[in-house]
Amino acid sequence: MKHELVLVIDFGGQYNQLIARRVRENNVYCEILPYSTDIEVIKAKNPKGIIFTGGPNSAYLPDSPSISKEIFEIGVPILGICYGHQIMSHVLGGVVRKGNTAEKEYGKTSITYHESKLFEGISTNTVWMSHTDLVDAVAPGFEVIAHTADCPVAAIENKEKNLYGVQFHPEVEHCLEGDKILRNFLYNICNVSGDWTTDSFINDKIKQLKETIGDKKVLCALSGGVDSSVAAVLVHKAIGDNLTCVFVDHGLLRKNEGNDVERIFRDKFDMNLIRVNCEDRFLGKLKGVTEPEAKRKIIGEEFIRVFEEESNKLGKMDFLVQGTIYPDVVESGHGGESATIKSHHNVGGIPEDIEFQIVEPLRELFKDEVRKIGLELGIEEGLIFRHPFPGPGLGIRVIGEVTKERCDILREADAIYMEELKKAGLYKKIWQAFATLPDVKTVGVMGDERTYAYLVGLRAVTSSDGMTSDWYKMPYDVLEKISNRIVNEVDGANRVVYDITSKPPGTIEWE
């Protein structure tokens, strides 16, 4: 089934993915394309509506990102946000200029709405502004439909052509009822029906996978993370025993994690699962290695070798499942304009001499959608809402040389940390939390004896995407309980510290 589509045209805005997620939350399928996309490509996609993102440039400068006038002639409703509002005005004959000091607006701003389909049912008047430039004169055919004390043209519309622009950011949480404005655009102006649901996705994807794969053999590198797990279950629903999952347990996982993966996928879903226990092999390769990038490289390369050995034992496999999701696609340069370009390898880099066709059943989905699909497929909540975990695992959370003793200390401390966060009802409020074990021993006292044992570091951050994050303001009583339990229950640890560094300047992981 082909879903209704709304396109987000990206002019380099930091909120490009957020806009697309907001559209998806309204049950409308959405894709991000760079502003440089050929107009014929846009027409061929037959969108129900188009949204222009914000961006850091000035619409009136010759080198700034722009758009062809043709896009306004294809008869599709368009909503311009911030820079999108300005470039629409500029291209169609309005005047955009740099604001003076008084005219620049940042943060929460009071606005006055005029009558418009875009603002139906809006009862509040607080929006989120972030602009230096402003529209000074509207383009022919447009009317002003909102203003603020310092911005006379805060929103515009051309009723005849269904063109709308807003200077503020309705997609951010701080913009009161911004979700209603986007919903009004989608349902009142683009006239969508809202056919993008988890049920429709699962049914369509299973049908598509059956058609693509047929009775051929499929391999999946299962990490136990959210993306690879949901991808594996979805493919298994489509092709059953023709899927084989390889789970490489490198001995650098959290407490009981290997057993949990085996229990969920072999016992609950009855999947062909090969668990490769190779802790000694990985720790042997890491012996004496302390440099973080060297550790990452060794773990990544060894993972590939193990995966390669296991796949060779299975004979010819036609397809490889990867848990690629939509932000990976955008950030790899195949979606929008603004994100940092990076290569994306779900399996740490597949050997070139193994020939697979790649299957990426989740490549249209954002993380929150992957989680919804996972719950719908019957995967347990504990896995679906688990915090992000790096591929090299404890190999980069044990600072310095990685040994079994140090991994075991960290596993126990981390398990206590997670248990107490869940007991306190904080786990789901935190984007990522983990314990780390620096290569530092400190003096302590237990009973009447002097101790000399490891320091444990605790990290907890809030974030929407991992690109930036803030340290979580942990209640002192919870921190106290975690610290007491780690020092009393974990042999080899005698001191606990809490990391209060945001990103930037720090990173989320310590290595």
Backbone hydrogen bonds, N-H to C=O, Kabsch-Sander energy under -0.5 kcal/mol:
donor,donor_aa,acceptor,acceptor_aa,energy
3,H,1,M,-0.6
6,V,29,Y,-2.1
7,L,49,G,-2.2
8,V,31,E,-3.1
9,I,7,L,-0.6
9,I,51,I,-3.0
10,D,8,V,-0.7
10,D,33,L,-3.0
11,F,9,I,-0.5
11,F,54,G,-0.7
13,G,54,G,-0.7
16,N,13,G,-1.2
19,I,15,Y,-2.7
20,A,16,N,-1.8
21,R,17,Q,-2.4
22,R,18,L,-2.4
23,V,19,I,-2.1
24,R,20,A,-2.4
25,E,21,R,-2.4
26,N,22,R,-0.7
26,N,23,V,-1.1
27,N,24,R,-2.2
28,V,23,V,-1.2
29,Y,4,E,-0.7
31,E,6,V,-1.6
33,L,8,V,-2.7
35,Y,10,D,-1.8
37,T,34,P,-2.1
41,V,38,D,-0.7
42,I,38,D,-1.7
43,K,39,I,-2.5
44,A,40,E,-2.3
45,K,41,V,-1.2
46,N,42,I,-0.5
46,N,43,K,-1.6
48,K,5,L,-3.7
49,G,5,L,-0.8
50,I,77,P,-2.1
51,I,7,L,-2.9
52,F,79,L,-2.7
53,T,9,I,-2.4
59,A,57,N,-0.5
61,L,58,S,-1.8
64,S,61,L,-1.6
71,I,68,S,-1.4
72,F,69,K,-1.6
73,E,70,E,-1.9
74,I,71,I,-0.6
78,I,162,N,-1.9
79,L,50,I,-2.4
80,G,164,Y,-2.9
81,I,52,F,-1.9
82,C,80,G,-0.5
82,C,166,V,-2.9
84,G,81,I,-2.6
86,Q,82,C,-2.0
87,I,83,Y,-3.2
88,M,84,G,-1.6
89,S,85,H,-1.8
90,H,86,Q,-2.8
91,V,87,I,-2.7
92,L,88,M,-1.8
93,G,90,H,-1.2
94,G,89,S,-3.8
95,V,137,A,-2.7
97,R,134,L,-2.5
99,G,132,T,-1.6
103,E,100,N,-0.9
104,K,100,N,-1.1
105,E,131,H,-1.6
107,G,129,M,-2.8
109,T,127,V,-2.5
111,I,125,N,-2.6
112,T,147,H,-2.9
113,Y,111,I,-0.5
114,H,145,I,-3.1
119,F,116,S,-1.1
120,E,117,K,-1.1
122,I,119,F,-1.8
123,S,121,G,-0.5
127,V,109,T,-2.7
127,V,125,N,-0.5
129,M,107,G,-2.7
129,M,127,V,-0.6
131,H,105,E,-2.5
134,L,97,R,-2.5
136,D,95,V,-3.1
136,D,134,L,-0.6
137,A,95,V,-1.6
142,F,139,A,-1.9
143,E,157,E,-2.3
145,I,155,A,-2.8
146,A,155,A,-1.0
147,H,112,T,-2.1
148,T,151,C,-2.3
154,A,146,A,-2.0
154,A,152,P,-0.6
155,A,146,A,-1.2
156,I,165,G,-2.7
157,E,143,E,-2.0
158,N,163,L,-2.7
162,N,158,N,-1.1
163,L,158,N,-1.7
164,Y,78,I,-2.9
165,G,156,I,-2.1
166,V,80,G,-2.9
167,Q,154,A,-3.0
168,F,154,A,-0.5
169,H,128,W,-2.3
172,V,169,H,-1.1
175,C,172,V,-1.5
176,L,126,T,-1.0
176,L,174,H,-1.0
178,G,175,C,-2.2
181,I,177,E,-1.5
182,L,178,G,-2.1
183,R,179,D,-2.3
184,N,180,K,-2.9
185,F,181,I,-2.2
186,L,182,L,-2.4
187,Y,183,R,-3.2
188,N,183,R,-0.5
188,N,184,N,-2.0
189,I,184,N,-1.1
189,I,185,F,-0.6
190,C,185,F,-2.3
192,V,186,L,-1.9
196,W,27,N,-2.3
197,T,195,D,-0.9
201,F,197,T,-2.4
202,I,198,T,-2.7
203,N,199,D,-2.4
204,D,200,S,-2.4
205,K,201,F,-3.0
206,I,202,I,-2.5
207,K,203,N,-1.9
208,Q,204,D,-2.5
209,L,205,K,-2.8
210,K,206,I,-2.3
211,E,207,K,-2.0
212,T,208,Q,-2.5
213,I,209,L,-2.9
214,G,209,L,-0.5
214,G,210,K,-1.9
216,K,213,I,-1.8
218,V,242,N,-2.9
219,L,319,F,-2.8
220,C,244,T,-2.1
221,A,321,V,-0.7
222,L,220,C,-0.9
222,L,246,V,-2.0
223,S,221,A,-0.6
229,S,225,G,-1.8
230,V,226,V,-2.5
231,A,227,D,-2.3
232,A,228,S,-2.1
233,V,229,S,-2.3
234,L,230,V,-2.3
235,V,231,A,-2.3
236,H,232,A,-2.5
237,K,233,V,-2.2
238,A,234,L,-1.1
239,I,235,V,-2.6
240,G,236,H,-2.5
242,N,239,I,-1.6
243,L,240,G,-1.7
244,T,218,V,-2.5
245,C,272,N,-3.1
246,V,220,C,-3.0
247,F,245,C,-0.6
247,F,274,I,-3.2
248,V,246,V,-0.7
249,D,247,F,-0.9
249,D,276,V,-2.4
250,H,248,V,-1.1
257,E,254,R,-1.9
260,D,256,N,-2.2
261,V,257,E,-2.5
262,E,258,G,-2.0
263,R,259,N,-2.7
264,I,260,D,-2.7
265,F,261,V,-2.4
266,R,262,E,-2.3
267,D,262,E,-1.0
267,D,263,R,-0.8
268,K,263,R,-1.6
269,F,264,I,-1.5
271,M,265,F,-2.3
272,N,243,L,-0.6
273,L,271,M,-0.9
274,I,245,C,-3.1
275,R,273,L,-0.7
276,V,247,F,-2.8
276,V,274,I,-0.6
277,N,275,R,-0.7
278,C,249,D,-2.5
278,C,276,V,-0.8
282,F,278,C,-2.1
283,L,279,E,-2.8
284,G,280,D,-2.3
285,K,281,R,-1.7
286,L,282,F,-1.6
287,K,283,L,-0.7
287,K,284,G,-0.7
289,V,286,L,-2.4
295,K,291,E,-2.2
296,R,292,P,-2.3
297,K,293,E,-2.4
298,I,294,A,-2.5
299,I,295,K,-2.6
300,G,296,R,-2.7
301,E,297,K,-2.8
302,E,298,I,-2.6
303,F,299,I,-2.2
304,I,300,G,-1.9
305,R,301,E,-2.2
306,V,302,E,-2.5
307,F,303,F,-2.7
308,E,304,I,-2.8
309,E,305,R,-2.4
310,E,306,V,-2.4
311,S,307,F,-2.4
312,N,308,E,-2.1
313,K,309,E,-1.4
314,L,310,E,-0.9
315,G,312,N,-1.0
318,D,217,K,-1.5
319,F,217,K,-1.9
320,L,357,Q,-2.6
321,V,219,L,-3.0
322,Q,359,V,-2.6
326,Y,362,L,-0.6
326,Y,365,L,-2.9
328,D,325,I,-1.0
329,V,325,I,-1.4
330,V,326,Y,-2.5
331,E,327,P,-2.8
332,S,328,D,-1.1
333,G,330,V,-1.5
334,H,329,V,-2.1
335,G,330,V,-0.7
342,K,331,E,-2.1
348,G,345,H,-1.2
354,I,351,P,-1.4
355,E,353,D,-0.6
356,F,354,I,-0.8
357,Q,318,D,-2.3
359,V,320,L,-3.1
360,E,358,I,-0.5
363,R,360,E,-1.5
365,L,362,L,-2.3
370,V,366,F,-2.3
371,R,367,K,-2.3
372,K,368,D,-1.7
373,I,369,E,-2.6
374,G,370,V,-2.6
375,L,371,R,-2.4
376,E,372,K,-2.3
377,L,373,I,-1.9
378,G,375,L,-1.3
379,I,374,G,-2.4
383,L,380,E,-1.1
384,I,380,E,-2.0
385,F,381,E,-2.8
386,R,383,L,-1.3
393,G,390,P,-1.6
394,L,252,L,-2.9
395,G,392,P,-1.9
396,I,393,G,-1.7
398,V,394,L,-2.2
399,I,397,R,-0.9
399,I,437,L,-2.2
402,V,289,V,-0.5
403,T,401,E,-0.7
407,C,403,T,-2.4
408,D,404,K,-2.6
409,I,405,E,-2.0
410,L,406,R,-2.2
411,R,407,C,-2.8
412,E,408,D,-2.1
413,A,409,I,-2.2
414,D,410,L,-2.9
415,A,411,R,-2.1
416,I,412,E,-1.9
417,Y,413,A,-2.2
418,M,414,D,-2.7
419,E,415,A,-2.3
420,E,416,I,-2.4
421,L,417,Y,-2.1
422,K,418,M,-2.3
423,K,419,E,-2.3
424,A,420,E,-2.0
425,G,422,K,-1.3
426,L,421,L,-2.8
427,Y,421,L,-1.0
429,K,426,L,-1.1
430,I,426,L,-0.9
430,I,427,Y,-0.8
431,W,461,V,-1.5
432,Q,461,V,-1.7
434,F,459,R,-2.2
436,T,457,G,-2.8
437,L,397,R,-3.0
440,V,438,P,-2.0
442,T,453,A,-3.1
444,G,451,T,-2.4
446,M,449,E,-2.6
449,E,446,M,-2.1
451,T,444,G,-3.1
453,A,442,T,-1.9
454,Y,492,G,-2.8
455,L,440,V,-2.0
456,V,495,R,-2.8
457,G,436,T,-2.8
458,L,497,V,-2.5
459,R,434,F,-2.5
461,V,432,Q,-2.5
462,T,470,D,-2.8
466,G,468,T,-0.5
469,S,503,K,-2.4
470,D,462,T,-2.1
472,Y,460,A,-2.7
474,M,472,Y,-1.9
478,V,475,P,-0.5
479,L,475,P,-2.1
480,E,476,Y,-2.8
481,K,477,D,-1.8
482,I,478,V,-2.4
483,S,479,L,-2.8
484,N,480,E,-2.6
485,R,481,K,-2.3
486,I,482,I,-2.5
487,V,483,S,-2.4
488,N,484,N,-2.1
489,E,485,R,-2.8
490,V,486,I,-2.1
491,D,489,E,-0.7
493,A,490,V,-1.7
494,N,454,Y,-2.1
495,R,454,Y,-1.0
497,V,456,V,-2.4
499,D,458,L,-2.8
503,K,469,S,-2.4
506,G,502,S,-2.3
